[in-house]
Amino acid sequence: MDTTPSAERSAVRKVAIRLVPFVALMFFINYLDRTAISFAGPNGMNHDIALSAAQFGFASGVFFIGYILLEVPSNLALHKFGARRWLARIMVSWGIVAALFTWVPNAEGLYILRFALGVAEAGFFPGAILFLSLWVPAKHRSKILALFYLAQPLTTVIGAPLAGALMQQHGLFGLEGWRFMYLGVAIPAIIVGVVAWFYLSDKPADAKWLTSDEKEWLTGALAREAQTTAAAQHVSAWKALGNGRVWILSFIYFGFIYGLYALGFFLPTIIKGFETQFGTKLDVFQQGLITAIPYLPAAVVLFLWSRDASRRGVRTWHIAVPALVGGVSIPLALAANNPVATVAVITVTACAIFAALPNFWTVPTRFLTGAAAAAGIALINTVGNIAGFAAGYVTGALKDWTGSYVVPMFVVGGFMVLSSILMVVLARRGTAADATPDNDHLDTVSSH
């Protein structure tokens, strides 16, 4: 028998229907814009502006330097000015920068624009996580964040073929196919950013689409939760930046992101290499379809794994086991002797990464609130995104140095296995114990 009050059920359902798809759309555009380079590189850009694998990797990764520098300040600004205004501002800014890639002249120009794109996008992802966390209490958060996170694998499912189709428009407006693709994925960011200003609300009390009972329940539940968390922890924004749990979670996230972006930036290049390795002939659109294959099962696994986590309460193994599976499977892709086997193993890796990520993000907001949550989430994302730079540059440099992707993929697998180990250590130390279905919280103790 369902004993959940009707106002609670309807309020959470409306948040899931009204806000999550729109914020997921914003995330879809965000991830597509930052990874557009992975499609452009092997399909004309590397040749046209004379990039080596290491230069391509550096251009992929330098985005995260700009992103990292402004991550924490941007998220604190979001907390101060409101998510609606700040997220809309971020989208319009990065849309303008993304459009400039259409006319990038050389490697140096590419580096500058990738850095500027990171500056423009800084704060978007942790801001989106924080925004959604401010709309639902902890026991519903895993479900809401899982629905939001579906946008990331679906970005590649839809975005890879879309990028391929755009690049096939070679010569339109006098542009090479890869240049037209950059323009095609930039314009939606500006449009949706303007819409976000009018569509989003900063908090439940401002939402005209909620009934008075729903507003009262959401506002009351969130206020009680914030009061309890604040009373128990007394963590300020500055203290959150020195909190031991926050830093351990940052290193765990580093491993996830290293795997995610090594896969994201270099998978199209690896698939392009099937032609040389296996004699497979594929046009640009077909390459995009194959790039999308691992991400559709990943979206399904993400949803099912997170639903289980929501039902049981997020437990350590919901995060540690996928990290271990992903870390072990990445090097196994190198042993595959045909394209089908290679894509199958990569699919396992993608499923593992995306199963862990949404459940991971339920942890910080269980012991941080207010400005501390903004700072803590931003710090975790900042440290994690150092891996975004490292994954691109190190993978490309090691490939140039060794002549293959064998060593780079073992490095990727090693970081993910380390994340799994750290998650278990964190739980055993008592700083992030398993949640229970009854109270759906992570027990915490003071950090060192």
N, C-alpha and C positions, 0 to 999 in steps of 0.2 A: 504493500500500500504506500502510495506517495504521500508523505507527510509535509512536503515542502510547501510553505505558504504560497498562495496564488500570486501575490504581489512580487514575491521573490522569483518565481518561475517566469512570470511575464516580463519582469524587468531585465533579467539575464537574457531571455530570448530576444527582446528588442535590441539590447546592446549587441548581441551576436549578429542580428540581421541588419541593423542600421549602421553600426560603426565598423565592425570587423571587415566586411567586404571592401569598404572604402579605404580604410587604412591599409588593407592588404593590396589594393590596387596601387596605392602610393608606394608600397614596398616593392611591388612588381616592377614598376617603372624605375625605382631606385636601383634595384639589383641589375636590371637590364642595362641601364646606362653605365654603371660601373664595370660591367663585364662585357660590354660591346667590343672592347679591344680584343677579347679572346676570339671573336668571330672575324674581326677585321684583319688581324695579324696574318693568319695562314691563307687568307683569301685576297691578297693583293697589297695590303698595307706594308707588310714586312719587305716585300720586293720593291715597292714604289719609293719608300723612304729609306731603304737599305738598312734594315735592322737585323742584327745577329740574335741568337736565342737569348743571350745575356742581356742585350739592350731591350728586347721585347719584355723579358722578365722584369727588368728595372722599371720600364715604363708602366707595366702592370702594377708593380708594387709601390711606386712613388706616390700614387694616389693616397696611400695610407699614411704617409708622412704628414701631408696637409690635414688629413682627417684627424689624426692623432693630436696634433698641436691644438686644435680648437674643440676637441670632443667634450672635455669636462666644462669649459666655459660655455659652450653652446647649450649643454643640457641644464646648467644652472640658469641660463637666460630663459630657457623654456619654462622652468619652474617659476621664474619671476614674472614673465610676460604672458604666459598661457600657451598651451599646446597649439591651439587653433592658429594663432598669429605666427608662432615660431615655425611650426611645421610647414605652413603655407609659404613663408618667406624662404625657407630652405629649398623647397621644391622649385620655386621660380628661379632662384639663384643658380641651382645646379643645372636647370634646363637651359639657361642662357649659355653657361660655360660648355655644356655638352654639345650645343649646336655649333660651337666654334671648331670642334674636331673635324667638321666637314672640310675645312680649309687648312688643316695642319700641313706645314711644308716640309718638315724634316724631323729627325730624331729629337733634336733639342726642343723644337716647338711642341712635340708630343709630350716630352717630360714636363714642360711648363704647364700645359693644359691638364695633364693628369694630376699634377700637384694642386692646381687651382680647383679641379673638380672635387678633390678630397676636402679642400677648405670649404667649398660651397655645400657639400653634403654632410659636413661634420655635425654630429648630434642627431641626425635623423633617426637612425635605428634605435639607439637607447631612448630617444624621445618618444618614438612610437610604442616601445615596450612600456615605458613609464605611463604614457597617456592611457593605454588600455588597462594597465594595472590600477589606475585611479577610478576606473568605472565599475569594477567588480571586486567583491571580497576574495580572500585567498582561496577559499574552497572551490570557487568557480574559475580561478585564474588559469589553471593548466589547460582547461578546455578552450578558453578564449584565446590564449596565446598559441595553442596548437592550430586553431582555425586561421589565425593570422599568419603563422609560419608556413602554412600550406602555399602561400604565395611564392616562397623562395624556390622550391623545386618546380612549381608550375611555371615560374618565370622561364626556366630553360625548356620545359615541355612545349610552351607556346612560343617563347622568345627565340629559341634556336631556329626553328623553321621560318619564323617571321624574319629574323635577320638574314637567313638564306634567301628568302623571297625578295627582300629589299635589295640585297647585293646583286640579284639577277637583273635589276633595273639599271644596268651599266649604261652610261651615256645620257641618262635622264638629267636635264638641266646642265648638261655638259660635265657631269660628275662621274668619277669611277664608282663602281658598285659599292665598295666599302665606304666611300665618302657619303654616298646617298643614304646608306644604312645609318650612319651616325646622325644625320639630319632627321631621319624618320623616327628614331627612338628618343630624340631630344625634345621635339615639339610637345608630345603628350605631358611631359613634366611641367612645362609652363602652364598648359591649360588646366591640368588637375590641381596644380598649386593655387591658381586663382579660385577654382571651385571650392577648394578646401577652406578657404577663408570664410566662405558663407555657409558651408555645409556642416562643419564640425562645431561642437560645443565643448567648452573647457571642463565642465563638471555636470553631474546629473541634475543639479538644481537649475541649470540653464537650459535643459533639454525640453523643448516644447512637445516632443513626441512621446514623452513619458507622462503617465497619469499622476495625479497628486499622491496616490498610494504608492506607486512605484518609486517616485522621487523620494518620498519619506522613508521607504525601506532602504533604498540604496544609500542615501545620505546618512541615515542612522547606522547602517551596518559598516560602512566605510569609516565613519567617525569613531565608532567604538573600536574597530580594529586598529586604527591609527593611534588612538589614545592608549590602548593596551600595549602596542609595540613600542611607542615612545616612552611609556612609563617603565617598561621592562628593560629597555636598552639605553636610553638617553644618549643616542649617537647623533652628533652634529654632522654637518656636511664635511668639515675638516677632519673630524675623528673617523668618519667613514673612509677617508682616503688613507688612513693608517691602520685600518681594521684588519687583523690577521686573516679572518675568513674571506674578506673581500679580495685580498691578494692571492690567496690559494685558489679561489674561484677564478681569478684573472688568469692564472697559469693553466688551469684546466681548460678554460675557454681558448687560450692560445693554441693548444693542440687541436681543438675542433676546427678553429678557423684556418690553421695551417693546412689541414686536410681539405677543407671546403674550397679554399681558393687555389690550392695546387691543382685540384680536380677541375675547378671552374675555368681557370685561365688556360690550362694546357690540354684539356680533353679535346677541344676542336683541333688542336695541332696534332695530337696523337691520332685522331681519326683521319685527318688529312694524310698522315704518314702511312695509313693502311695501303695506299696506292704503291708506295715503294716497298713496304714490308711484305705485303701479301698479294700484290698485283691487282688490287681492287680498284675499279674505275667508278668514281662518284662525282656528281656535279655538286655545286654549292648547296642547293636545296636539299639534296639527299644527305650531304654531310650534316646539315642542320637537323634533319629528322633523326639520324643516328645519334647525334649529340644529345637529343632529347630523350632517348630511350631509357637511360638509367633513372631519370628524374620522375617519370610517371609512377613506377612502383614505389619510389621513395616517398612520393606524396601519400600514397595509400598506407604505407608502413608508418609514416609520421602520424597520420590520423588515428590508426588503430592502436599504436603504441601509446600515444598520448591519451586516448580514451581509457585504456587500461590504467594508466597512471592517475587519471582523474578519478576513476572508480576506486582504486586501492589507496590513493594518496601517493604522491611522488616519493619513491624509494630510491636508495642509492643505486641499486642495480638498474633502474630505469635509465640512468645516465652512464654508469660504468660499463655495463655489458655492450651497448652499441659502440662505445668508444673502442673497446677491445676488439670487437668484430671488425670495425673499420680499419683499425691499425694493422691487423693481421691480413686482411683481404687485399689491401693496396699493393704490397709487393707480389702477391700471388698473380695479379694481372700480368706481370712481366713473364710468367711462365706459360701463359696461354699461347697456343700455336696457330690460332686462326682468329679472324675478327669477331665471330660470334662468341667464342669463349672469353675474349678480352672484354667485350661489352658486358657480358654476363657477370664477370667478377667485379667490374667497375660499378655495376648496378647494385651489388651487395654493399660495396663501399658507400655509395650514395644513400642507400636505405639506412645504413648504420649512422651516418653523420646526421641525417635529418630526424632520426628517431630520438637522438640525444638532445638536440638543441632546444626545442621548446620546453622540455622538462627541466633542463638546466636553468632556464630563465625564470622559473618559479621560485628558485632558491633565494636570490638576493632580497626580494621584496618581502620575504618572511621575517627578516630581522632588521630591515631598514625602512624608514618612512620619511615622507616630506623631502626636504633638501638633501638629507643624508641618502635617501634612495636615488635621487637624481645624480648625486656625486658618485655614489657607489656603483650604480649601473654604468655610468659613463666611464669610470675607471676600468671596470671589467672589460667593457667593450674596447677601450683604448688599448689596454695591454693585449687583448685578443687580436686587435687589428694590426699590431706590430707584426703578427704572423702573416697578415695580408701582404705586407711589404716583403717579409722574409720568404714566404712561399713562392712569390713570383720571381724575385731576384735570385735566390739560392737555387731554385729548381732550374732556371735558365742557365745560370753560371755553371752548375754541376753538369748539366747536359752538354754544354760547350766543352767543358774540361774532359769529360769521360767519353763523349761521343754517343751516349745513350741515356735513357731515362731510368736505368737500373738503380744507380746510387740515389738519385733524387727521390725515387718512390720509396726506397727503404728509409730515408730520412723522414718522409711524410708519415709512414707507418709507425716509426719510432715515437714521434711526437704524440700521435693519437693513443698509443699504448701507455705512454707516460700520463696522459690525461686520465685514463681509466684507473691507473694505479693511485694517482693523487686523489681521485674521488673516493676511493675505498679508504685511503689513509685519513681523509677528512672526516669520514663517517666514524671510523674506529677511534679517532681522537675525541669524538663527541662533539665536534664543532658543526656537524651537519648530519645528525642521526636520521634514520628512516622516519618518514611520516607514517601516521596510522590512519585508517579509513575513518575513524571516529572524529579525530580533531584536525586532521589534514594540516599538520604543521611540522616543521623541522625543528627539533630541539636544538638549542644553542647554548653555549657557555661563553664566558668572556674570552676575548682573543688575547694573544700574547704579543 
